[in-house]
Amino acid sequence: MISWCSYCQKYIGEKEPLEVYGMSHGICVDCIARGAFTDPAVPGRIRPIREFYQRLYQVGRYGRPADAPAILAEGRGMGLDPLDLLVGIVQPLQYEMGRAWERNEISVQQEHMFTATMQELVETVAVYYDSGKELRESQHPRFLLVDPVPGGQPGHSLGLRVVEAFLLARGTACRVVSPGIPVEELLPFVESCKPAFLGISITLPDTTGYARQVEHRLAHLNGPIPGLILGGYALRTGMAVADIPGVTVCRNLRQLDEVLQASAGEG
C-alpha cells in the first residue's frame, strides 16, 4: 500500500503487502508537528493525486501517448516533490504494468510506450537532482547499480533508474550498469570504481543466479569488498528469495534509505 500525507501531499511510505498498490492517506511527522489537523482544504487535495495516478495508469494500460516534462510539471503544480512523484506514483505504476503484462492484459507495444515515457520522466528527475553536482559522473561512486541481464534492453532498467534518482536526491554518487554485463567483466569494473555498495536488481527469479556468482567472486576481489545489496521486482513480490549469505535485501526504497543512513553513521 502507498501512503501519502493528506495535508502536504508528501509521500510517506509503504506497508505490506508491497505488491498491492492501493493509495491511502495519513499524516506525516512534519504536519503533526505543525498541527495541521484542522486544515479544511484536505479533502480537495486528496482527489487530484488519485486522479493523476489514474491518468498515468491509462497511459500504460491503453498505450496512450504522454509527455514526460508535462507530467512532471503537472505533478509539481500539485505540490509534489519530484522524488515523491517517482517513488509514490511512477514506481507503483511500473509494477502494476509489469503485473498487467504477466497477465497478457497489455501488448508489448503498450508496455514499450509506457516504459519509454517513464524512462524519460525518470531521467528528467535524475538530471534535476544531479544538476551542477556531477554525482553520476563520479569515478568512485558510493553505489554501483547493476542490471543482471547481460545485453538486456535498457528499458528493463527502469527500476534501477528510479533507485538512481533516489540516491541522487540524497546527494549520493552512483552509477548504473545497464544493459548488464557478464560477471567476469563486472568484477574488474568494481575493482576500478571501488564502490561502498554494489546493488543488483532481481527482476526475475532466475536472475538470483547472477547475484550468487557475484557474491562468490567478491571474496577474491583485489581491493575493498563492497556491501552487496539485492532488490527488485522478484524480491518485492515474493517471486524470488535471496538466500545468499552476507547480502542485504531491500524490498523497497525505505529499506535502502535505512542502509544509507546506517552507513553514514558508521562513516
C-alpha positions in Angstrom: 0.0 0.0 0.0 1.2 3.5 -0.9 0.6 6.2 1.7 0.5 10.0 1.1 0.2 12.8 3.6 -3.3 14.3 3.3 -2.0 17.7 4.4 1.1 18.4 2.4 1.0 15.7 -0.3 4.3 14.2 0.7 4.9 10.5 0.0 5.0 8.8 3.5 6.0 5.3 2.6 4.6 1.8 2.1 3.3 -1.1 4.1 2.7 -4.8 3.4 1.7 -6.3 1.2 4.1 -4.5 -1.0 2.7 -5.9 -4.3 -0.6 -4.1 -3.6 -0.6 -0.5 -4.7 -3.8 0.9 -3.3 -3.4 4.5 -2.3 -4.1 5.6 1.3 -3.7 8.8 3.1 -2.4 9.7 6.5 -0.3 12.5 8.1 3.5 12.9 8.0 5.6 13.8 11.1 6.1 17.4 9.8 2.4 18.1 9.6 1.8 16.5 13.0 4.5 18.9 14.4 2.8 21.9 12.9 -0.7 20.9 14.0 -2.3 20.6 10.5 -5.2 18.5 11.7 -7.8 21.3 11.3 -6.9 22.2 7.7 -10.3 22.4 5.8 -8.7 22.1 2.4 -7.5 18.5 2.9 -10.3 16.7 1.0 -9.8 18.8 -2.0 -6.1 17.9 -2.2 -6.5 14.2 -1.9 -8.6 13.8 -5.1 -6.1 15.3 -7.5 -3.4 12.8 -6.7 -5.7 9.9 -7.1 -6.9 11.3 -10.5 -3.3 12.0 -11.5 -2.3 8.4 -10.7 -5.3 7.0 -12.7 -4.4 9.2 -15.7 -0.9 7.9 -15.8 -2.2 4.3 -15.4 -4.3 4.9 -18.5 -1.1 5.8 -20.4 0.3 2.4 -19.7 -2.9 0.3 -19.7 -4.1 1.6 -23.1 -0.9 2.7 -24.7 -1.9 6.4 -24.7 0.9 8.9 -25.6 2.1 11.2 -22.9 4.8 13.9 -22.5 7.2 13.4 -19.6 8.0 17.1 -19.0 4.3 17.8 -18.9 3.8 15.0 -16.4 6.5 16.4 -14.1 5.1 19.9 -14.5 1.6 18.8 -13.5 3.0 16.9 -10.5 5.0 20.0 -9.4 1.9 22.1 -9.9 0.1 19.9 -7.3 2.9 20.4 -4.9 4.6 17.0 -5.4 8.3 16.7 -4.9 9.9 15.2 -8.0 11.3 12.3 -5.9 7.9 11.6 -4.3 6.4 11.6 -7.8 8.8 8.8 -8.8 8.6 6.8 -5.6 5.0 7.2 -4.8 3.5 7.2 -8.3 5.9 6.1 -11.1 7.3 3.1 -9.1 3.9 1.7 -8.3 2.8 2.2 -11.9 5.9 0.3 -13.1 5.0 -2.7 -11.0 1.3 -2.5 -12.0 2.2 -2.5 -15.7 4.5 -5.5 -15.0 1.7 -7.4 -13.5 -0.6 -6.5 -16.4 2.0 -7.7 -18.9 2.3 -11.0 -17.0 -1.5 -11.4 -17.3 -1.4 -10.6 -21.0 -3.6 -7.6 -20.4 -1.3 -5.2 -22.3 0.7 -5.7 -25.5 4.4 -5.5 -25.9 3.9 -2.2 -27.8 1.8 -0.8 -25.0 4.5 -1.8 -22.4 7.2 -0.3 -24.5 5.3 3.0 -24.9 4.7 3.2 -21.2 8.3 2.4 -20.4 9.7 5.0 -22.8 7.6 7.7 -21.2 8.5 6.7 -17.7 12.2 6.4 -18.7 12.1 10.0 -20.0 10.4 11.1 -16.8 12.9 9.4 -14.5 15.8 10.8 -16.5 14.3 14.3 -16.2 14.1 13.9 -12.4 17.6 12.5 -12.2 19.0 15.4 -14.1 17.1 17.8 -11.8 18.8 16.3 -8.7 22.3 16.0 -10.3 22.3 19.5 -11.8 25.7 21.0 -11.0 26.8 18.1 -8.8 28.1 15.6 -11.3 27.2 12.7 -9.0 26.5 10.5 -11.9 30.0 11.0 -13.4 31.9 10.0 -10.2 34.8 7.6 -10.9 34.3 6.2 -7.4 30.6 6.2 -6.8 29.3 5.2 -3.4 26.7 2.9 -5.1 27.1 0.9 -8.2 23.8 -0.4 -9.5 23.8 -3.4 -11.8 21.3 -4.8 -14.3 21.9 -8.6 -14.0 20.8 -9.3 -17.6 23.9 -9.1 -19.9 23.0 -7.3 -23.1 19.4 -6.7 -21.8 17.2 -4.0 -23.1 17.7 -0.6 -21.5 14.0 -0.3 -20.8 14.2 -3.1 -18.3 16.4 -1.0 -16.0 13.6 1.5 -15.2 13.6 0.3 -11.6 17.3 0.9 -11.3 16.9 4.3 -12.7 14.3 5.1 -10.0 16.8 4.0 -7.4 19.5 6.1 -9.1 17.3 9.2 -8.8 16.5 8.4 -5.2 20.2 8.2 -4.4 21.0 11.4 -6.3 18.2 13.2 -4.3 20.1 12.1 -1.2 23.3 13.6 -2.6 24.9 10.1 -3.1 27.2 9.5 -6.0 26.0 6.4 -8.0 26.4 4.8 -11.4 24.2 2.4 -13.3 25.5 -0.5 -15.3 22.8 -1.2 -17.9 22.5 -3.0 -20.2 24.1 -5.6 -18.0 27.5 -7.2 -18.5 28.8 -10.7 -17.6 30.0 -11.3 -14.1 33.6 -11.8 -15.3 33.5 -8.3 -16.8 31.7 -6.7 -13.8 34.3 -7.6 -11.2 37.2 -5.7 -12.8 34.9 -2.7 -13.1 34.1 -3.0 -9.4 37.8 -3.1 -8.6 38.3 0.1 -10.6 35.3 2.0 -9.1 35.7 0.9 -5.5 32.0 1.5 -4.6 30.9 1.1 -1.0 27.8 -0.8 -2.2 27.0 -3.0 -5.1 23.3 -3.2 -5.9 21.8 -5.8 -8.1 18.2 -5.7 -9.4 16.5 -9.1 -9.2 13.8 -8.5 -11.7 13.1 -12.2 -12.4 13.6 -15.3 -10.2 16.3 -16.7 -12.4 18.5 -13.6 -12.0 19.4 -14.7 -8.5 22.0 -16.9 -10.1 23.8 -13.8 -11.3 23.8 -12.5 -7.8 25.2 -15.8 -6.5 28.1 -15.6 -8.9 28.9 -12.1 -7.9 28.8 -12.9 -4.2 31.1 -15.8 -4.7 33.7 -13.8 -6.7 33.6 -10.7 -4.4 35.6 -12.7 -1.9 38.5 -12.8 -4.3 38.3 -9.1 -5.2 41.6 -7.1 -5.3 40.6 -4.2 -3.1 37.8 -3.2 -0.8 34.8 -5.5 -0.9 31.5 -3.6 -1.4 28.4 -4.4 0.5 26.1 -6.5 -1.7 22.5 -5.3 -1.8 19.7 -7.0 -3.7 16.3 -5.6 -4.6 13.9 -5.6 -7.4 10.5 -6.8 -8.6 11.0 -10.5 -7.9 12.1 -9.9 -4.3 9.5 -7.3 -3.7 6.6 -9.5 -4.8 8.0 -12.8 -3.2 8.6 -14.4 -6.6 12.2 -15.0 -5.5 14.0 -15.5 -2.2 17.6 -14.2 -1.9 19.0 -16.9 0.4 22.6 -15.8 -0.3 24.9 -15.4 2.7 26.1 -11.9 3.5 23.7 -9.9 1.3 21.3 -7.2 2.3 17.8 -7.4 0.8 16.0 -4.1 0.3 12.4 -4.7 -0.9 11.6 -1.0 -1.1 13.4 2.3 -1.0 12.6 2.9 2.6 14.8 -0.1 3.5 17.5 1.2 1.2 17.3 4.6 2.9 17.9 2.8 6.2 21.1 1.2 4.8 22.2 4.6 3.6 21.7 6.3 6.9 23.3 3.4 8.8 26.4 3.6 6.6 26.6 7.3 7.0 26.6 6.8 10.8 29.4 4.3 10.5 31.4 6.7 8.5 
